[in-house]
């Protein structure tokens, strides 16, 4: 990476609304800057580098709601992440000819190991690249049938977020304001879960389906180059509830504790125990949404013998207590599963 901050290219096309395009821009630009300034009373700096890009000439472009915007100049740097905020076309519209330049660019970015992310109907443009063929996807409910027409695409209309492809580099968020979920997920993946929580509080953003936010998927899909650590990740994903999980991974790796902890943090961006907590809490969220078991039983099922410790950890990481989480989101999950 030639630049210090992850670069996120937001695609401006005539079919995107300015509010969506610059809503994503504002949320992403806030990472690392606004919480420090407003809450901690110290000067912060953006840790992400969002840019508005266009393939419609060098001048201003008129967006779907008539707003004219001037995209950022192209400096030739390949982005780390590409976002298609939406494509406001009729379901079933053919985009192959009208968006040929954008489709080719998305392919090039993906070939360069960039993350390609879409919100709402933006998944249709991603499908035109062929990158979704044979894989999982989601989009706005009105576009699900159209998306399902692409070869082998398995559409999940009830999932607010789908992370797929090699290395988890294809990301799709579902409904109309799902760009908020997508922006927060990208902050969590590129910066930290805590920073995503900060931004959610600053912008008063509510998850559309918090149980589906794949922080555990984030942990298991992080791109890493350390094959031994990758093996430990795969192993612990199926055994995170067992006692002494970090010690077990160290034994599996054959490394010294110090070497293992250093390499794990370097590879995943998390300490081993943080990684285990992430996996456990995500499973706990799913159980709180779908199971009638007491909180104490859920704590034990995901690996915590001390229910009080589990409750404190859950509140610190999620922002609400397990009981509050269940009360708030269980009805949403049931409504989604019933549709």
WODAKA-V474342 format. One record per run of one state. SS is the DSSP state (H for helix, E for strand, L for the rest). FROM is the first residue (numbers start at 1). TO is the last residue. If there is no record, write none. Layout:
BEGIN
ss: [SS;SS]
from: [FROM;FROM]
to: [TO;TO]
END
This chain:
BEGIN
ss: [L;E;L;H;L;H;L;E;L;E;L;E;L;E;L;H;L;E;H;L;E;L;H;L;E;L;E;L;H;L;E;L;H;L;H;L;H;L;H;L;H;L;H;L;H;L;H;L;H;L;H;L;H;L]
from: [1;6;12;18;31;34;39;48;54;61;63;68;70;81;85;100;112;115;120;129;136;138;141;149;154;156;161;165;166;169;170;174;179;191;193;204;210;213;215;222;227;238;245;254;257;269;272;291;295;302;307;319;322;339]
to: [5;11;17;30;33;38;47;53;60;62;67;69;80;84;99;111;114;119;128;135;137;140;148;153;155;160;164;165;168;169;173;178;190;192;203;209;212;214;221;226;237;244;253;256;268;271;290;294;301;306;318;321;338;339]
END
